[in-house]
Amino acid sequence: MEEVIKMQPPEPARAPLPAAAESCTEILGQLARIADTLLPDHSISILLVGTLRPRPRIVAAPSLPVSYTRALETRWRLAKGWHLETPPPELAPFDRIFTGRSVGSSDLGTDPLPAIPAEEAREAGVRSLWCEPIHGPSHEVAGALLFHGTQPAPPDPRDLELFTVLAKLASTTLARQLIDAAADTGEEGFRRNADPISVAYRVHSFQDGELIAISPSFESLFGLSDHEFRSDPHARNELIHPEDRPRMESALASMLRSAWLDEEFRILRSDGTTRLIRERAYPVHDIERRLDLALVISEDVTAEREAALRVRESEASFREMAENLGATFWLTDWLERRVIYVSPGWEKIWGQPVDCLYSDDLDEWSYSIHPDDRERVLSNFRRLAERGEYEEDFRVVHPDGSERWLHERAFPIRDEHGAVYRMAGIAEDITERKRFELELARARDEIEALRRREVLSLTSELLFAEENERRRLAQGLHDGMNQIITLALLKLAQLGDRCEGEERRLTEEIETLLEEAGQETRALTYELSPPILHDLGFEPALEWLAEDIEKRSGMTVDLNLSPLPAPLGPRLLVLLFRAVRELFRYLADVSESPGVRVTLTHDSNTLRLDLEAGGAPLSMDQERRGGLSLSAIGQRLEHLGGRMIVRPAPTVGTLIAIEAPLSPPSPSSP
């Protein structure tokens, strides 16, 4: 079964007009006889349904047996359901002719049509059949033109073209009769709803060019009545556009010699409009196969050509847009998984020839996708395309090894039932955008790194300034307050030697208080900035710090120190000492470690300090009230080119590793 035309008709027409039936039947019969003459290898029959007949009836079948046409009528009535409330299921497919669609079979023996009586068709010598709908004035299905072939083969394309034209001519004849009948009965609404007549025919004698017959629709098409055209055969030529007239006069003269014509020309109607007409002539032979008549069919193709022009302009606009979009557009048949269209930009963007899209390997198009991206792209396309959610960025590798970034989106196209039958997509080269995004991200990272360096540098400078201030205060306490307390104790001792009894006891109490003040002052001095750090260096300061933490917290400290090759710089010296002191306090107060082992090692460039402690494990995000967070200590070390790692010990406790360059960069260097 083959479908030739798909046409969805509007609402059914008004009630039949029986007065036009006989006249229309006669004209259609004449048309069928002409068609039989034009197509000697085929027989034509015309069937009307509903508009002029209360039930399907063959109104013209000049060369077909009556037994076959009656069986055909019966089958059609069954297919349409005239005698049955529900047509048999095997006849239901043929009902599409009643919805305005064409059907056909090039071999009824191997591809039978449900509503064609098989046995009667064989007896009548019918081996193939094509069926074209006949439409009424409002484009409702009013009948069918049947093209019966004597051979099991498709018709010649030119014969099929003539058959389609004859169906239009039958539609025009039927519409003309119904419109005229409506005018006679005052059916103005019917006339207003009717489509304009677009096809007319005339028959000329081949011997002398005499006009033998002319269709009533000729007047609607050209504005000339039968009488006007017969009385002045050149009147129609006067309607032809002056630019087309010489060509058409030559073509018409040639037609009278060969009976062949296929030309398009413009006419200027009396209402001032210009219409485009296509005229085709077909030879009619007599029984001795000599040229006898010429059937000339005129069709108004203005709307058709205008529609085609709009389509071409739309296609040209789309093609221009697609070629200059910097992207490629593709359209596929989703059911058959084949490419329907791809814009010219494909090869430039994908780096592949378009031929790969038509390969038997359905995934060949994807082979240029970067290996790291390919599986993700294919998986997401298969999973998300039908849902309209496919949108991916990925890389493709061109034959020259260069990589390009693409952004691809897919858009499902659904039929009237909501099923996806087409898939459209756009792939855009976004390499420059990606490069810009990467450069922007890199610049953002550099700015952030610079900001962090500046913040850490400022923090380091503040820390160093703070240490200098601490050292100044400690020096002041040591050189000032301690000296005063020491002098006061000497003077008090001298006074005590001269006192006795109660006075002696009071001087001793004052002496004890002064000694406690001296101890607190010395402790504050070491808390602010231990003089041993700046006077003797890092290792002695660690030894003093270990003794101090043992006295304060009871946590034992085991030191294993390798002498450093040279004194540390002032900033690293202060930072390392402050870091170790803060870590000791974390281990004692937060981790509650019973002891810690400290190991100091170094190579030619790097100092390494390892702390192994028991107790609860610490982490880099740990904080202690009144002290620096571990992450803050690590950031300050990073600023001087070092780092700190804090991790739980394999069994219990914490492992802390500090690394720093023996010659750290200056605070201003990156």
ROKOLSE-912966 format. One record per residue (C-alpha): residue in one letter; x, y, z. Coordinates in steps of 0.05 Angstrom, whole numbers, plus 5000, padded with zeros to 4 digits. Each point is the difference from the previous one (the first is absolute). Layout:
N
aXYZ ...
***
This chain:
670
m500050005000 e502750684982 e497950705022 v500750534947 i496750615031 k498050175071 m494450505007 q495650125062 p493150264979 p496050525039 e493049885027 p495149634953 a496350424949 r492650175003 a494449544979 p500249714929 l497050394942 p496649464957 a498150494944 a507250024977 a501049255000 e498049834929 s503850584968 c506249855041 t499749254985 e499850154925 i506150465003 l503949515044 g498349444952 q502850414943 l506350135041 a500849255013 r499449854925 i505350524984 a504549715054 d499149294973 t502150264932 l506150365028 l502249405041 p499049384957 d503449535050 h495450215057 s492550055012 i496950585037 s494049975046 i496950555041 l496449875066 l495950515037 v498349975075 g495150415039 t500250674965 l495849834939 r498349285017 p496749725063 r505149424999 p506349834961 r498849904927 i504349924938 v497450564954 a505049894944 a503949394978 p499949974924 s504649404990 l499049585063 p495349405006 v493550135037 s501149405046 y506550315024 t497150705010 r494149725039 a504549585044 l504350625010 e494050425021 t498049465050 r506949975031 w500350755006 r493350025035 l502649485049 a506550395010 k496250645013 g495149635045 w493550184962 h496649355018 l503849835064 e500650385065 t507249775005 p504149844937 p503949355000 p507150105028 e503249764935 l496550574962 a501750555051 p506850184969 f496750184934 d495850525036 r505850494994 i497750194930 f493950315034 t504750455040 g503350284938 r506149564992 s502149644938 v501349254998 g502949534949 s502949314986 s504749844943 d498149255005 l493249805028 g502349285000 t505550115052 d497550645031 p492449984999 l495750605019 p494549835051 a494350324962 i501749724931 p496449344984 a505849544983 e496449474959 e496050504957 a506450424991 r503749394971 e494149844954 a499950734976 g507649984987 v501450525054 r507049875028 s501750675033 l496050595026 w501050715022 c494750415034 e499850765004 p494750375042 i495050474966 h498450615041 g493750425003 p499550775002 s501950045074 h505549494991 e496049445030 v501149304971 a494549914948 g502649394963 a505949664969 l503449924933 l502449284990 f505849844954 h499649264981 g506449714969 t500449384956 q507249855022 p502749865071 a504650604999 p499950735023 p497650504948 d504650424959 p501550665038 r497050414943 d493749575001 l499650085075 e500750754992 l494350004949 f495949575048 t501050515056 v498050574953 l493849624979 a498149925073 k500650755009 l495950094937 a494649545027 s500050405065 t499350654961 t494349724958 l496349765061 a501250655037 r497650414940 q493549604995 l498650065074 i501450745001 d495550124941 a494649585032 a500850395064 a499250654962 d493549744969 t497349825069 g502550625036 e505449635040 e504450625008 g503549745063 f502149384962 r502950434945 r503850445049 n503249395032 a502049684934 d507350024978 p501650394936 i500049584936 s507349874981 v499749494943 a496650024931 y500749604937 r498550064926 v500449524941 h502750204931 s499849634935 f506949814979 q498350084926 d497850724998 g500750255072 e492450085007 l497550045072 i495949375012 a498350075074 i501350475058 s498849905075 p495350475038 s505750185047 f503750354942 e496050635013 s501850015075 l507449914983 f500850484942 g493950455005 l497749794930 s493449654987 d499349414952 h496650454949 e505450545005 f505649514991 r496749634941 s498350654965 d507150285009 p505349465011 h505350545007 a496350345058 r503649565050 n506850194972 e498450735014 l499849825075 i507049724999 h505350465029 p503650384944 e506749725021 d497449294996 r495550074938 p505149874944 r502649375034 m493049745012 e497650144929 s506049604975 a498649445049 l492649964981 a501849974926 s504849445015 m494649645040 l495549974938 r505649624964 s502149525056 a494250025050 w505150105056 l500450615045 d502650155070 e500950745013 e498950515055 f497950724986 r496750605033 i493150284984 l497250695015 r492949935024 s494750534993 d500050115075 g507350234996 t503149385031 t505649594969 r499549255002 l505149474981 i497149454955 r503049334982 e497449694936 r501349274979 a497649664937 y499149254990 p498949664933 v493749584988 h500549464946 d494649694958 i498949264992 e505549984947 r504950325049 r500150654961 l500150675035 d492850235004 l499050495057 a504150405049 l497650055073 v502550665030 i499750075075 s500950695031 e501550055074 d500850625044 v506649875036 t500950705030 a499049795072 e504349384990 r505850394970 e499550555053 a500249475054 a506049674967 l503450684995 r498850135074 v502849325016 r506250144957 e500950685032 s499249695069 e505049464982 a504950514972 s499350435063 f501049385044 r505949784959 e503250695003 m498850025075 a502849295010 e506250144958 n501650655036 l497949805070 g506849735021 a496249365016 t497349394965 f492849784999 w497949274990 l493449644994 t499049245006 d494549504991 w499749755071 l496249364984 e504749784944 r506250315032 r502250344936 v502150704983 i495150424960 y503850664997 v506550305025 s502350714987 p506550154963 g503750215064 w500649275024 e506849854970 k503150655026 i497449915071 w500649245008 g506149894957 q496649414966 p497249914929 v492550014996 d500249304969 c501249705069 l492850205019 y497349524948 s504449415020 d497249335021 d503850115066 l494950435037 d505350245050 e505350204949 w498250745008 s502349955073 y507049734987 s502950714996 i497650155071 h505750035049 p501049325033 d499150305069 d493250294980 r497249494951 e496749515048 r496650565039 v497450344937 l497249364970 s496949775066 n496650675013 f497650064928 r496749325001 r497050135069 l497950734996 a498750174926 e492749754998 r498550395064 g502750644969 e505350065054 y506249854960 e505050575003 e507549865004 d506850334994 f505449554973 r506449984960 v501249734930 v506749824970 h501250224928 p504249594952 d505850495010 g499949845074 s497150675021 e494450005052 r493650414996 w494650105052 l492849894978 h493450165034 e494449554974 r492550005013 a494649534975 f492650154990 p494949434992 i494450094948 r493649635017 d494249764958 e492650115016 h500349425049 g505950295039 a505049494974 v506950254978 y501049894925 r505350534985 m506050255039 a503150684984 g506450275029 i504950574999 a507549935013 e503850645011 d507550115002 i501450325068 t507549925000 e501250755006 r494950055055 k503349435038 r506850324990 f497350655028 e496749645058 l506649645016 e503950654996 l494850345043 a500349435051 r507750024999 a499950765009 r495049925057 d504449475033 e506150454991 i496350595031 e497749565057 a507049735011 l502850704998 r494750235049 r501749425046 r507450144994 e498850735016 v495649815059 l505149505026 s505650504988 l496250525039 t498549485054 s507449815002 e502050735005 l494950115055 l502649385036 f507150244993 a498050705023 e496349685058 e506149605018 n504350624999 e495150355045 r499849395046 r507550005001 r500250755016 l495049905056 a503849395026 q506550404997 g496650565037 l497649535054 h506849685005 d504050645001 g495150435037 m495149635045 n504849445018 q505550505016 i495350395045 i497649385036 t507249765009 l502050695028 a493950005045 l502049325028 l507150255014 k497450615036 l494949585038 a505449525022 q504150585027 l493950265037 g498549315027 d506949955031 r498450615042 c493149775022 e497949525054 g493649675024 e493650204963 e503650474953 r504749444980 r494149544984 l496750534956 t506350124960 e500649254987 e492849974975 i501450594954 e506249654976 t496049374983 l494950414961 l505550344961 e503349344983 e493249744974 a499350644959 g506849894972 q498349284981 e493550224966 t503750554964 r505249514974 a494549524980 l496450554963 t506550194967 y500949294973 e492649974980 l500650634959 s506749834968 p505049545033 p506850334997 i503249324990 l496749954931 h503550614973 d506349945041 l501649254991 g495749764942 f494649494983 e502749365032 p501350305070 a493250354996 l496749324987 e503649705060 w497550575045 l492949934970 a500049255015 e501850135073 d494850545006 i494349584971 e501949425046 k499650465060 r493450314978 s496149394975 g503749385023 m500749754927 t506849694989 v504050244941 d505549574969 l504650414956 n504449724944 l503250604967 s505250024945 p504050655002 l498250474943 p505650204953 a498650745010 p495450455039 l493050074973 g497550654971 p496150445048 r493249894968 l500749244995 l503049975070 v494250375031 l494849624959 l502849315015 f500650145074 r492950285004 a497549404960 v503349485046 r497750365063 e492950024973 l500349264981 f502549815070 r494050365030 y495249644951 l503049335020 a499750165074 d493250355004 v495849714942 s503149324986 e501949895074 s506249644976 p504349695056 g506350134960 v503050234934 r506349824963 v503250564959 t505149854945 l503850544963 t503549814935 h502450364938 d503449934934 s503750534960 n493750394984 t494349785045 l498649975074 r495249465026 l496849975068 d495949385020 l495449965060 e497349325022 a494850045056 g494949565034 g493050215022 a494150194956 p501850114927 l500250714972 s498050264931 m501750624959 d493250315014 q501149955075 e499550655040 r501950185071 r497050565041 g504950575007 g504949734948 l501249944925 s496349464960 l504449454970 s498050224930 a502350715015 i506749735022 g500449594935 q498350614957 r505550415032 l505049464988 e497849964927 h501450734993 l507249885018 g500549404952 g498549475053 r494249555018 m496949635058 i496649324998 v495549755056 r497449294999 p497849475049 a505249505022 p499249274978 t498049785070 v498350605044 g501950735003 t502450494947 l505850064952 i502150714981 a505350164948 i502750704987 e504550154941 a503250674984 p505750254956 l506350185037 s500250634956 p492650204991 p497950504946 s499250725018 p492950215018 s499250404936 s501949444952 p494449574969 
***
